Amino acid sequence: MTPRLLAVPVAAALAALSLATPLHATAAVKAPQVALKSLADLPTPPYPYDEKADAEADVAAALKRAKKAHKLTLIDFGGNWCPDCRIFAGVIEQPDVKRWVDKHYEVVTVNVGRYDKNMQIPARYGVDKLKGVPSFLVVDGNGKLVNEGAFFALTDARHMTPQSIVDWLAQWPK
């Protein structure tokens, strides 16, 4: 095959590869290296969801703080009954992760009860039904959803590594 003929398939392959790469992948920031090597090393995870909180007010305040600080808002939907939710909360509370999360995100937790509370909040972003918890919406300073189609990636957090949880978070900040 001549070099000129070889250039066409190579160019086509490169074009296809660039289309297959998510747009946010090039904008992602480097995730911190998590000191925890496995979830077995995680201290007793917290109960992150305030069942008496005013979720509407909490989300509005988080969005406002994030816009002012030029950060993303991470809206965390779940319940204290959910082990995956508590594991996620425990991972992001680790000092090496917390500093990084605080730099890039304004985190707000929303208690969904048994999928019967505060469901109007994800619906506002086009998510009519949660397929599991924890579920996450990443919203930019203009109120635009950033993680379209990737809301439920951490619903099985207990079977993930701490690093893979943090790597998921690192996809969205620029």
KEMAR-465801 format. One record per residue: residue in three letters; x negated, y, z negated of N, C-alpha, C, O, CB in turn. Coordinates in steps of 0.001 Angstrom, whole numbers, plus 500000, padded with zeros to 6 digits. Glycine has a CB too. Example, Ala and Ser with C-alpha at 12.3 -4.5 7.8 and 13.67 -1.06 7.14 Angstrom:
ALA:486810:494310:492200:487700:495500:492200:486800:496700:492200:485764:496681:491535:488692:495527:490954
SER:487150:497750:492920:486330:498940:492860:487100:500030:492130:486591:501138:491961:485916:499402:494275
# end
This chain:
MET:499142:498828:500000:500000:500000:500000:499101:501229:500000:498127:501295:499249:500974:500002:498771
THR:499424:502183:500830:498610:503397:500897:498927:504290:499714:500005:504189:499129:498848:504152:502224
PRO:497986:505175:499354:498239:506073:498222:499496:506909:498406:500203:507186:497437:497055:506986:498015
ARG:499781:507315:499642:500967:508132:499881:502243:507331:499616:503190:507857:499032:500965:508668:501321
LEU:502276:506070:500039:503442:505227:499812:503602:504889:498333:504721:504735:497844:503337:503946:500635
LEU:502499:504775:497632:502535:504487:496207:503092:505667:495416:503722:505471:494377:501141:504131:495707
ALA:502873:506864:495886:503315:508063:495177:504826:508141:495060:505336:508631:494052:502798:509296:495874
VAL:505552:507673:496059:507018:507763:496034:507603:506915:494905:508395:507434:494118:507605:507316:497386
PRO:507240:505609:494791:507800:504833:493676:507361:505357:492315:508143:505336:491365:507400:503379:493807
VAL:506124:505824:492207:505646:506345:490935:506441:507591:490559:506865:507732:489413:504135:506662:491003
ALA:506642:508483:491506:507410:509701:491238:508844:509346:490848:509407:509953:489937:507403:510635:492473
ALA:509435:508368:491531:510803:507959:491207:510867:507355:489804:511812:507610:489058:511325:506946:492249
ALA:509864:506557:489448:509845:505956:488113:509695:507022:487040:510357:506954:486005:508710:504933:488000
LEU:508835:508005:487271:508669:509087:486304:509946:509903:486157:510302:510302:485048:507518:509995:486719
ALA:510633:510152:487255:511893:510903:487195:512936:510123:486405:513653:510696:485586:512418:511210:488617
ALA:513023:508817:486648:513987:507986:485918:513654:507958:484431:514554:508013:483592:514006:506553:486484
LEU:512382:507872:484103:511967:507860:482703:512330:509163:482016:512772:509148:480867:510467:507611:482592
SER:512154:510282:482688:512483:511565:482069:513983:511698:481849:514406:512341:480888:511977:512720:482932
LEU:514788:511108:482712:516235:511149:482519:516667:510246:481376:517662:510524:480707:516952:510744:483800
ALA:515931:509173:481146:516290:508229:480083:515888:508735:478699:516401:508251:477690:515635:506880:480343
THR:514985:509696:478646:514540:510238:477369:515527:511278:476897:515813:512211:477648:513128:510841:477480
PRO:516070:511171:475683:517003:512174:475186:516351:513547:475160:515157:513675:474889:517502:511799:473792
LEU:517145:514570:475445:516620:515926:475472:516033:516330:474137:515033:517047:474097:517701:516896:475869
HIS:516633:515885:473038:516135:516283:471730:514812:515611:471384:514116:516061:470474:517160:515964:470671
ALA:514450:514539:472094:513237:513817:471743:512000:514684:471923:511046:514565:471155:513116:512558:472580
THR:512003:515552:472924:510840:516397:473147:510767:517524:472135:509698:518098:471927:510864:516963:474548
ALA:511886:517853:471501:511926:518964:470561:511763:518512:469112:511691:519344:468208:513223:519717:470716
ALA:511706:517224:468889:511670:516713:467519:510380:517115:466812:509323:517261:467427:511815:515191:467516
VAL:510502:517287:465514:509332:517578:464689:508812:516271:464105:509519:515264:464084:509677:518598:463556
LYS:507605:516300:463645:507004:515102:463064:507613:514840:461684:507688:515729:460835:505460:515253:462964
ALA:508036:513614:461494:508587:513200:460197:507448:513022:459205:506339:512649:459587:509413:511882:460328
PRO:507720:513286:457937:506680:513029:456940:506488:511530:456768:507392:510745:457054:507037:513686:455587
GLN:505331:511144:456310:505091:509738:455987:505643:509489:454584:505257:510156:453624:503554:509375:456076
VAL:506533:508540:454483:507212:508250:453230:506311:507380:452359:505774:506372:452819:508573:507553:453487
ALA:506152:507773:451109:505315:507012:450186:505926:505647:449868:505200:504671:449673:505104:507802:448896
LEU:507258:505576:449816:507932:504296:449557:507728:503384:450758:507985:503784:451894:509459:504503:449271
LYS:507275:502180:450519:507084:501242:451626:508327:500391:451862:508547:499892:452965:505884:500342:451354
SER:509131:500231:450824:510376:499481:450994:511421:500051:450047:511093:500766:449100:510160:497956:450734
LEU:512664:499730:450308:513738:500210:449447:513679:499578:448062:514268:500101:447116:515085:499927:450086
ALA:512972:498458:447937:512814:497821:446624:512038:498733:445669:512164:498604:444451:512091:496460:446766
ASP:511235:499657:446216:510458:500593:445392:511264:501829:444989:510782:502659:444219:509206:501025:446142
LEU:512468:501952:445500:513300:503125:445233:513849:503069:443808:514400:502051:443390:514459:503216:446254
PRO:513694:504170:443061:514324:504201:441729:515847:504089:441888:516357:504167:443006:513941:505520:440954
THR:516564:503909:440795:518017:503803:440868:518570:504996:441647:518396:506143:441238:518642:503734:439443
PRO:519237:504720:442772:519740:505820:443602:520810:506644:442883:521560:506122:442059:520306:505272:444906
PRO:520868:507925:443205:521844:508806:442553:523270:508584:443073:523495:507852:444037:521445:510264:442760
TYR:524204:509228:442416:525589:509305:442876:525731:510700:443483:525998:511656:442755:526647:509046:441689
PRO:525559:510837:444793:525435:512170:445395:526744:512910:445672:526714:514107:445957:524701:512048:446656
TYR:527874:512243:445599:529120:512863:446037:529958:513328:444853:530365:512526:444013:529922:511891:446892
ASP:530207:514626:444798:531046:515199:443747:532496:515033:444177:532956:515682:445116:530697:516713:443483
GLU:533200:514170:443490:534571:513849:443864:535535:515002:443615:536648:514996:444141:535033:512634:443110
LYS:535125:515995:442819:535988:517142:442523:535585:518396:443298:536190:519454:443129:535964:517435:441036
ALA:534584:518278:444128:534077:519441:444854:535094:519940:445877:535943:519185:446351:532758:519099:445550
ASP:534993:521208:446201:535773:521807:447281:534929:521668:448546:534105:522530:448854:536144:523328:446979
ALA:535141:520587:449264:534310:520265:450424:534340:521369:451475:533311:521682:452075:534765:518955:451045
GLU:535505:521957:451701:535604:523034:452695:534681:524193:452322:533935:524696:453162:537064:523532:452816
ALA:534738:524612:451053:533895:525722:450594:532424:525329:450620:531578:526143:450989:534300:526160:449174
ASP:532105:524102:450235:530713:523653:450223:530125:523622:451636:528990:524049:451845:530609:522264:449582
VAL:530890:523123:452596:530406:523070:453980:530238:524486:454531:529225:524790:455162:531381:522255:454874
ALA:531216:525344:454297:531118:526729:454781:529885:527423:454199:529171:528127:454914:532394:527522:454416
ALA:529638:527227:452909:528475:527849:452268:527172:527283:452830:526223:528034:453055:528527:527641:450745
ALA:527112:525977:453060:525905:525359:453617:525634:525871:455033:524490:526158:455386:526044:523823:453625
LEU:526686:525982:455837:526515:526502:457198:525987:527939:457173:525133:528307:457980:527849:526442:457968
LYS:526493:528731:456259:526059:530127:456134:524592:530206:455695:523813:530975:456258:526956:530880:455126
ARG:524222:529411:454692:522832:529402:454218:521885:528925:455313:520806:529489:455492:522691:528506:452975
ALA:522285:527889:456045:521443:527342:457105:521226:528362:458218:520114:528510:458725:522067:526069:457675
LYS:522287:529060:458591:522152:530064:459654:521186:531162:459222:520322:531580:459992:523530:530674:460014
LYS:521337:531615:458006:520465:532680:457489:519009:532228:457427:518106:533017:457702:520931:533122:456095
ALA:518774:530975:457072:517420:530440:456926:516872:529813:458213:515747:529314:458225:517402:529413:455823
HIS:517659:529837:459295:517252:529249:460583:516959:527752:460440:515961:527241:460949:516007:529978:461137
LYS:517861:527070:459732:517755:525624:459547:518998:524963:460135:519958:525633:460516:517590:525256:458037
LEU:518957:523664:460197:520121:522878:460569:520909:522547:459310:520363:522532:458207:519708:521586:461324
THR:522190:522282:459485:523013:521791:458392:523207:520300:458598:523588:519855:459681:524384:522542:458319
LEU:522944:519536:457554:523181:518099:457573:524394:517848:456697:524327:517960:455472:521923:517283:457077
ILE:525520:517504:457347:526751:517214:456602:526798:515704:456413:526909:514942:457374:528048:517750:457356
ASP:526712:515291:455156:526610:513888:454755:527971:513444:454216:528400:513891:453152:525479:513681:453678
PHE:528642:512567:454955:529954:512044:454562:529777:510675:453922:529127:509800:454495:530913:511958:455785
GLY:530350:510483:452738:530253:509189:452087:530993:509144:450771:531845:509986:450485:528821:508833:451867
GLY:530658:508159:449984:531270:507991:448672:530298:507312:447720:529422:506558:448144:532569:507179:448780
ASN:530458:507582:446448:529563:506997:445451:529689:505484:445352:528799:504837:444801:529831:507608:444108
TRP:530749:504909:445859:530956:503461:445865:530082:502775:446916:529935:501553:446903:532430:503140:446120
CYS:529503:503560:447823:528787:503035:448996:527290:502901:448723:526615:503911:448528:529014:503946:450211
PRO:526752:501669:448705:525321:501516:448443:524438:502168:449499:523377:502697:449167:524980:500060:448347
ASP:524851:502145:450760:524049:502767:451823:523968:504279:451634:522936:504889:451909:524642:502441:453205
CYS:525068:504883:451161:525084:506322:450893:524115:506666:449770:523367:507639:449858:526506:506792:450531
ARG:524135:505874:448736:523263:506125:447585:521803:505900:447942:520927:506622:447466:523656:505228:446410
ILE:521540:504909:448774:520157:504657:449211:519649:505839:450025:518530:506303:449808:520067:503349:450045
PHE:520461:506334:450964:520053:507508:451735:519729:508663:450793:518694:509315:450935:521159:507921:452735
ALA:520614:508912:449833:520405:510008:448884:519113:509804:448093:518390:510767:447838:521602:510123:447924
GLY:518819:508582:447709:517595:508299:446979:516347:508521:447812:515340:509021:447311:517618:506892:446477
VAL:516410:508150:449082:515254:508345:449969:514974:509829:450160:513823:510256:450073:515495:507668:451337
ILE:516018:510624:450420:515738:512043:450686:515408:512824:449423:515000:513982:449507:516921:512685:451374
GLU:515576:512214:448259:515185:512862:447009:513729:512574:446639:513209:513170:445696:516099:512410:445885
GLN:513072:511682:447357:511662:511419:447091:510861:512687:447375:511082:513339:448395:511141:510227:447951
PRO:509934:513044:446487:509236:514334:446625:508620:514585:447998:508711:515697:448520:508161:514421:445600
ASP:507996:513567:448591:507371:513761:449893:508404:514003:450991:508115:514684:451975:506516:512557:450244
VAL:509582:513460:450832:510654:513638:451819:511443:514911:451517:511796:515653:452434:511599:512408:451828
LYS:511719:515164:450255:512535:516318:449861:511951:517632:450374:512685:518479:450882:512667:516372:448342
ARG:510642:517804:450245:510007:519040:450740:510271:519215:452232:510587:520313:452691:508479:519019:450469
TRP:510138:518129:452981:510343:518184:454429:511817:518453:454755:512120:519303:455593:509879:516865:455091
VAL:512724:517740:454103:514158:517935:454343:514551:519372:454016:515269:520007:454788:514999:516941:453498
ASP:514088:519889:452884:514424:521258:452487:513907:522294:453484:514498:523364:453629:513860:521551:451107
LYS:512829:521988:454156:512270:522914:455154:513138:522970:456413:513238:524020:457049:510836:522495:455526
HIS:513761:521858:456774:514473:521752:458052:515994:521729:457949:516683:522026:458925:514032:520529:458750
TYR:516519:521383:456788:517962:521179:456647:518535:521879:455420:517869:522073:454403:518270:519701:456575
GLU:519781:522239:455569:520634:522581:454427:521560:521371:454313:522394:521148:455192:521447:523990:454627
VAL:521426:520598:453257:522191:519354:453108:523429:519624:452270:523358:520275:451227:521325:518235:452458
VAL:524561:519120:452735:525804:519219:451982:526475:517845:452004:526636:517237:453062:526748:520330:452576
THR:526864:517366:450817:527547:516079:450738:529050:516297:450686:529543:517229:450051:527072:515279:449507
VAL:529761:515415:451368:531223:515477:451414:531773:514109:451028:531544:513117:451721:531733:515907:452835
ASN:532500:514067:449914:533133:512841:449469:534336:512542:450369:535219:513383:450535:533562:512951:447981
VAL:534360:511348:450942:535491:510964:451793:536426:509982:451102:537343:509442:451721:534987:510358:453087
GLY:536184:509753:449801:537026:508794:449087:536933:507440:449762:535843:506951:450058:538496:509274:449034
ARG:538069:506852:449999:538133:505592:450760:538660:505908:452154:539619:505304:452636:539050:504523:450039
TYR:538001:506875:452784:538378:507391:454107:539734:508077:454063:540477:508067:455045:538401:506258:455139
ASP:540053:508677:452912:541337:509360:452779:541190:510787:452238:542181:511403:451846:542250:508561:451870
LYS:539950:511319:452215:539720:512680:451741:538794:513413:452704:537857:512831:453251:539123:512671:450314
ASN:539066:514667:452896:538205:515570:453660:537956:515134:455100:536950:515522:455694:536897:515707:452965
MET:538839:514350:455661:538653:513858:457029:538853:514947:458078:538505:514755:459243:539608:512717:457299
GLN:539407:516080:457680:539584:517185:458611:538231:517787:458999:538113:518399:460061:540492:518262:457997
ILE:537219:517622:458160:535910:518216:458462:535244:517514:459646:534861:518201:460592:534993:518147:457227
PRO:535082:516188:459651:534508:515583:460860:535415:515757:462085:534926:515863:463210:534246:514096:460622
ALA:536735:515788:461865:537665:515972:462989:537416:517296:463701:537586:517390:464916:539118:515909:462499
ARG:537016:518315:462952:536706:519620:463527:535591:519536:464575:535510:520363:465482:536308:520590:462424
TYR:534741:518524:464429:533618:518341:465353:533879:517210:466353:532958:516738:467018:532337:518055:464571
GLY:535131:516783:466451:535497:515759:467425:535352:514331:466935:535467:513397:467728:534681:515927:468636
VAL:535101:514139:465647:534980:512789:465088:536278:512504:464341:536456:512910:463192:533713:512652:464133
ASP:537178:511801:465017:538500:511557:464442:538513:510452:463403:539378:510421:462528:539468:511220:465528
LYS:537548:509542:463500:537523:508428:462557:536070:508089:462246:535248:507952:463152:538279:507184:463127
LEU:535764:507957:460966:534430:507519:460578:534373:506004:460700:535264:505299:460225:534076:507982:459127
LYS:533323:505511:461337:533164:504064:461539:532375:503419:460419:532028:502239:460490:532479:503788:462865
GLY:532097:504179:459406:531328:503710:458268:530688:504903:457595:530701:506015:458123:530262:502677:458696
VAL:530131:504661:456431:529421:505713:455711:528101:505141:455214:528017:503939:454958:530276:506273:454525
PRO:527086:505951:455074:527127:507381:455307:527185:507696:456803:526618:506988:457634:525916:508051:454672
SER:527880:508766:457107:527947:509317:458455:527441:510746:458369:527630:511420:457356:529407:509250:459050
PHE:526805:511201:459424:526162:512511:459387:526480:513339:460612:526478:512850:461742:524671:512357:459257
LEU:526754:514607:460356:526854:515588:461421:525691:516550:461226:525476:517059:460126:528248:516335:461412
VAL:524950:516795:462288:523874:517779:462271:524382:518958:463093:524704:518822:464273:522505:517191:462848
VAL:524446:520125:462435:525044:521310:463042:524003:522430:463063:523313:522659:462070:526327:521753:462266
ASP:523893:523123:464192:522931:524222:464280:523519:525517:463726:524663:525538:463272:522488:524427:465733
GLY:522748:526582:463763:523150:527863:463189:524336:528511:463870:524967:529402:463302:522011:528796:463228
ASN:524650:528073:465090:525808:528599:465809:527047:527741:465612:528079:527981:466237:525497:528710:467284
GLY:526947:526741:464743:528085:525860:464496:528241:524761:465534:529273:524092:465580:529338:526664:464444
LYS:527215:524567:466374:527274:523557:467434:526732:522225:466905:525700:522178:466235:526467:524020:468687
LEU:527445:521159:467220:527032:519813:466845:525782:519439:467631:525759:519561:468856:528173:518788:467097
VAL:524751:518988:466941:523473:518674:467573:523318:517177:467824:522679:516787:468801:522326:519175:466709
ASN:523877:516346:466984:523655:514896:467083:524847:514155:467690:525253:513106:467189:523357:514326:465708
GLU:525387:514688:468742:526523:514069:469449:526256:512582:469695:525235:512218:470278:526787:514795:470799
GLY:527176:511727:469249:527086:510296:469496:526169:509536:468549:526032:508319:468679:526630:510075:470874
ALA:525536:510220:467598:524613:509551:466687:525021:509785:465234:524177:510056:464379:523177:510042:466922
PHE:526307:509680:464966:526829:509976:463630:526664:508821:462658:526539:509028:461451:528283:510345:463721
PHE:526663:507609:463185:526791:506423:462337:525522:505579:462269:525580:504416:461872:527918:505573:462832
ALA:524391:506139:462645:523137:505380:462745:522632:504858:461406:521878:503886:461374:522075:506240:463368
LEU:523032:505481:460303:522493:505090:459001:523515:504378:458118:523320:504278:456907:521974:506305:458284
THR:524596:503888:458708:525617:503204:457911:525108:501883:457332:525757:501292:456469:526855:502948:458759
ASP:523973:501430:457796:523362:500205:457282:521995:500532:456666:521031:499786:456844:523216:499143:458416
ALA:521925:501651:455943:520658:502144:455394:519969:501119:454506:518740:501108:454428:520894:503413:454607
ARG:520719:500266:453843:520092:499309:452923:519233:498273:453648:518419:497592:453024:521161:498599:452108
HIS:519412:498155:454959:518599:497217:455734:517545:497933:456570:516945:497336:457465:519487:496377:456637
MET:517324:499191:456282:516325:499981:457000:515130:500232:456082:515202:500018:454872:516930:501327:457500
THR:514052:500680:456672:512924:501104:455844:513111:502572:455495:513792:503297:456220:511561:500871:456575
PRO:512522:503019:454402:512591:504449:454100:512057:505305:455252:512600:506370:455544:511808:504751:452826
GLN:510995:504834:455899:510417:505603:457009:511389:505712:458174:511477:506771:458795:509112:504959:457482
SER:512120:504649:458487:513053:504718:459619:514210:505674:459327:514747:506291:460246:513599:503317:459948
ILE:514592:505800:458077:515639:506754:457705:515138:508176:457939:515850:509008:458501:516066:506562:456222
VAL:513920:508445:457509:513344:509783:457688:513068:510057:459170:513240:511185:459632:512039:509926:456865
ASP:512648:509046:459908:512421:509224:461347:513712:509624:462054:513686:510423:462990:511856:507932:461969
TRP:514845:509071:461610:516125:509458:462211:516371:510948:461981:516793:511659:462893:517293:508613:461622
LEU:516108:511417:460764:516301:512832:460450:515396:513734:461279:515756:514871:461582:516052:513076:458976
ALA:514226:513229:461644:513233:514049:462370:513592:514264:463829:512925:515042:464511:511869:513403:462290
GLN:514615:513604:464324:515002:513767:465726:515594:515137:466038:515497:515605:467172:515990:512706:466102
TRP:516196:515774:465066:517028:516941:465366:516348:518291:465192:516603:519175:466010:518223:516908:464513
PRO:515510:518520:464199:514880:519855:464106:513921:520096:465272:513349:519163:465835:514120:520003:462766
LYS:513765:521359:465611:512847:521721:466704:511564:522238:466142:510659:522596:466896:513468:522765:467635
# end
